[in-house]
Amino acid sequence: MKSQRPVINEDEHRVLKFRPRTLGRAPGQQSEPRRDALQNDVRHEADDLSRYERSREEPDDFRHRMLANLAAFAFTVALTAIGIWLAMSIADLRNTQDCVLMGRRDCAHISTPRT
């Protein structure tokens, strides 16, 4: 059977120059100096984070925030403990399976009560 290979034309392979989008205007447009100054002022206003600040008039609910943090911490600890338990269980099962596949007979751990 004949293998098909794609036909490669040199016109299909071009390297395009990467131009980052840091300019406030489209490439190729000439801007006036006053307009650039205005755009810089707008850019500095956009970098200002004061619009995300809460007003001082709203009381901070410290207790609710601490309870939410405590709940998140407890969830993280529980998730970590479950992950560790699961990893150890899988490792124990793997060791038992390896033991059985080797043909050994004393693979199961049987706990006997001490008297």
Rosetta silent file (secondary structure, phi, psi, omega in degrees, C-alpha in Angstrom):
SEQUENCE: MKSQRPVINEDEHRVLKFRPRTLGRAPGQQSEPRRDALQNDVRHEADDLSRYERSREEPDDFRHRMLANLAAFAFTVALTAIGIWLAMSIADLRNTQDCVLMGRRDCAHISTPRT
SCORE:     score description
SCORE:     0.000 S_00000001
   1 L     0.000  136.060 -176.636    0.000    0.000    0.000 S_00000001
   2 L   -83.630  130.316  179.134    1.324    3.393   -0.961 S_00000001
   3 L   -84.040  141.965 -179.784    1.684    5.912    1.872 S_00000001
   4 L   -97.328  130.029  177.469    0.295    9.350    1.311 S_00000001
   5 L  -117.307  142.756  179.955    2.425   12.295    2.229 S_00000001
   6 L   -68.288  145.738  176.686    1.193   15.863    2.319 S_00000001
   7 L   -83.055  124.012 -176.096    2.348   18.165   -0.418 S_00000001
   8 L  -107.609  120.636  174.217    4.374   20.947    1.144 S_00000001
   9 L  -101.826  146.228  178.664    4.579   24.286   -0.586 S_00000001
  10 H   -68.373  -20.558  179.975    7.068   26.892    0.523 S_00000001
  11 H   -72.390  -21.708 -177.064    4.260   29.472    0.460 S_00000001
  12 H   -78.157  -21.503 -175.701    2.479   27.718    3.342 S_00000001
  13 L  -104.334  109.001  177.198    5.331   28.160    5.806 S_00000001
  14 L  -133.628  145.339  174.422    5.792   31.695    7.014 S_00000001
  15 L   -99.083  122.047 -179.832    7.186   33.090   10.221 S_00000001
  16 L   -97.579  140.604  179.449    5.043   35.887   11.545 S_00000001
  17 L   -78.224  130.907  179.291    6.496   38.605   13.708 S_00000001
  18 L   -82.705  126.345  176.772    4.933   38.742   17.166 S_00000001
  19 L  -118.389  113.253 -179.455    3.748   42.201   18.140 S_00000001
  20 L   -65.818  150.695 -177.228    2.642   42.547   21.776 S_00000001
  21 L   -92.800   58.088  178.792   -0.638   44.360   22.398 S_00000001
  22 L   -95.679  -11.568 -178.228    0.691   47.022   24.727 S_00000001
  23 L   -82.332  148.146  178.276   -0.247   49.914   22.523 S_00000001
  24 L   -85.825   -1.205 -179.050   -3.508   51.768   23.023 S_00000001
  25 L  -128.133  164.604  178.634   -3.914   52.198   19.280 S_00000001
  26 L   -70.851  148.532  179.070   -3.981   49.892   16.310 S_00000001
  27 L   -61.576  140.647  177.367   -0.637   49.200   14.610 S_00000001
  28 L    92.626  -12.961  179.363    0.163   51.542   11.784 S_00000001
  29 L   -88.885  138.374  175.139   -1.940   54.437   13.065 S_00000001
  30 L   -91.961  135.383  179.618   -0.247   57.678   13.858 S_00000001
  31 L  -116.526  157.598  178.817   -1.457   59.380   17.005 S_00000001
  32 L   -80.730  151.533 -178.913   -1.213   62.929   18.165 S_00000001
  33 H   -61.426  -36.869  179.717    1.047   63.695   21.140 S_00000001
  34 H   -65.085  -37.382 -178.538   -1.886   65.036   23.164 S_00000001
  35 H   -67.148  -38.555  176.621   -3.819   61.869   22.535 S_00000001
  36 H   -62.927  -41.124  178.757   -0.925   59.710   23.811 S_00000001
  37 H   -63.298  -40.485  178.346   -0.781   61.753   27.009 S_00000001
  38 H   -65.274  -40.456  179.189   -4.511   61.303   27.467 S_00000001
  39 H   -66.108  -37.211  177.459   -4.210   57.555   26.892 S_00000001
  40 H   -64.374  -39.336  177.590   -1.401   57.336   29.473 S_00000001
  41 H   -63.535  -41.533  178.773   -3.609   59.124   32.013 S_00000001
  42 H   -64.950  -38.389 -179.946   -6.439   56.675   31.298 S_00000001
  43 H   -65.310  -40.162  178.340   -4.028   53.769   31.660 S_00000001
  44 H   -67.089  -34.942  176.816   -2.865   55.027   35.083 S_00000001
  45 H   -67.345  -34.072  179.243   -6.471   55.355   36.199 S_00000001
  46 H   -69.795  -29.863  179.196   -7.098   51.764   35.126 S_00000001
  47 H   -77.347  -13.535 -178.823   -4.133   50.613   37.251 S_00000001
  48 L   -72.749  129.402 -176.538   -5.614   52.310   40.334 S_00000001
  49 L   -97.423    8.471 -176.400   -7.168   49.752   42.697 S_00000001
  50 H   -65.568  -23.550 -179.669   -9.183   52.211   44.753 S_00000001
  51 H   -71.134  -15.564  178.474  -12.390   51.230   42.999 S_00000001
  52 H   -93.448   -7.037 -179.788  -12.136   47.772   44.610 S_00000001
  53 L   -74.155  144.567  175.022  -11.799   49.107   48.155 S_00000001
  54 L   -84.832  150.432  179.256  -14.746   48.846   50.486 S_00000001
  55 L   -72.379  154.369 -178.387  -15.936   52.007   52.100 S_00000001
  56 L   -72.846  -12.976 -178.706  -15.110   52.530   55.766 S_00000001
  57 L   -72.644  -28.734  178.866  -18.794   52.914   56.545 S_00000001
  58 L   -77.417  127.353  178.592  -19.415   49.166   56.106 S_00000001
  59 L   -73.073  144.911  178.588  -18.485   47.258   59.278 S_00000001
  60 L   -84.269  123.627 -178.550  -16.010   44.426   58.856 S_00000001
  61 L   -87.924   81.694 -175.147  -17.570   41.123   59.901 S_00000001
  62 H   -62.805  -42.305 -176.896  -14.482   39.672   61.563 S_00000001
  63 H   -63.315  -43.853  179.621  -16.302   36.721   63.157 S_00000001
  64 H   -63.335  -40.761 -179.772  -17.825   35.565   59.870 S_00000001
  65 H   -65.395  -41.010  179.268  -14.488   35.843   58.108 S_00000001
  66 H   -68.688  -37.404  176.576  -12.706   33.822   60.809 S_00000001
  67 H   -65.162  -39.162  177.188  -15.425   31.130   60.737 S_00000001
  68 H   -65.302  -40.629  177.861  -15.091   30.896   56.959 S_00000001
  69 H   -65.605  -40.189  178.236  -11.308   30.593   57.294 S_00000001
  70 H   -64.745  -41.892  178.308  -11.694   27.914   59.970 S_00000001
  71 H   -64.163  -40.738  178.596  -14.143   25.957   57.793 S_00000001
  72 H   -65.527  -39.364  178.852  -11.766   26.181   54.819 S_00000001
  73 H   -66.325  -43.257  179.259   -8.850   25.014   56.984 S_00000001
  74 H   -62.847  -41.193  177.604  -10.870   22.086   58.381 S_00000001
  75 H   -62.603  -41.510  179.846  -11.910   21.080   54.864 S_00000001
  76 H   -65.086  -42.296  179.052   -8.275   21.213   53.705 S_00000001
  77 H   -65.227  -43.288  179.324   -7.095   19.094   56.647 S_00000001
  78 H   -63.096  -42.835  179.413   -9.881   16.543   56.072 S_00000001
  79 H   -64.138  -39.122  177.709   -9.102   16.358   52.362 S_00000001
  80 H   -66.280  -43.021  179.689   -5.396   15.860   53.097 S_00000001
  81 H   -63.968  -42.067  177.934   -6.122   13.118   55.656 S_00000001
  82 H   -63.461  -40.349  178.237   -8.414   11.301   53.229 S_00000001
  83 H   -63.363  -42.400  178.752   -5.762   11.531   50.509 S_00000001
  84 H   -65.964  -44.568  178.489   -3.069   10.098   52.786 S_00000001
  85 H   -59.768  -43.536 -179.785   -5.383    7.275   53.949 S_00000001
  86 H   -63.906  -42.385  179.464   -6.294    6.458   50.341 S_00000001
  87 H   -64.023  -40.656  179.634   -2.645    6.396   49.233 S_00000001
  88 H   -69.427  -36.374  177.942   -1.688    4.073   52.103 S_00000001
  89 H   -65.356  -42.740  178.861   -4.644    1.764   51.387 S_00000001
  90 H   -64.250  -39.954  179.062   -3.702    1.530   47.721 S_00000001
  91 H   -65.497  -40.069  178.836   -0.076    0.788   48.636 S_00000001
  92 H   -65.690  -43.123  177.207   -1.165   -1.959   51.059 S_00000001
  93 H   -62.701  -38.789  179.283   -3.437   -3.530   48.444 S_00000001
  94 H   -64.819  -42.001  178.509   -0.631   -3.399   45.888 S_00000001
  95 H   -64.372  -41.496  178.174    1.765   -5.150   48.282 S_00000001
  96 H   -63.755  -42.571  179.584   -0.827   -7.842   49.028 S_00000001
  97 H   -65.182  -40.373  176.701   -1.482   -8.345   45.317 S_00000001
  98 H   -61.573  -39.952  179.314    2.249   -8.613   44.590 S_00000001
  99 H   -63.208  -45.366 -179.954    2.552  -11.201   47.342 S_00000001
 100 H   -65.082  -41.342 -178.541   -0.312  -13.294   45.938 S_00000001
 101 H   -68.070  -21.422  175.379    1.033  -13.057   42.384 S_00000001
 102 L   -80.194   -8.938  176.696    4.401  -14.393   43.585 S_00000001
 103 L    93.347    9.122  179.221    2.595  -17.521   44.773 S_00000001
 104 L   -77.247  156.509 -176.748    3.040  -17.025   48.501 S_00000001
 105 L  -108.277  -14.016 -175.737    0.345  -18.221   50.890 S_00000001
 106 L  -104.429   45.926 -173.842    0.869  -15.989   53.919 S_00000001
 107 L   -86.175  -31.936 -175.587   -0.077  -12.682   52.307 S_00000001
 108 L   -77.847  136.793  177.324   -3.186  -11.722   54.284 S_00000001
 109 L   -87.694  111.226 -179.867   -2.622   -9.878   57.550 S_00000001
 110 L  -108.437  120.668  179.334   -4.711  -11.627   60.183 S_00000001
 111 L   -92.023  133.085  179.475   -4.834   -9.936   63.532 S_00000001
 112 L  -111.722  139.025  178.542   -5.261  -12.194   66.525 S_00000001
 113 L   -71.508  140.544  179.925   -6.510  -10.924   69.864 S_00000001
 114 L   -87.562  134.941  179.023   -3.968  -11.115   72.655 S_00000001
 115 L  -119.785    0.000    0.000   -5.018  -12.969   75.746 S_00000001
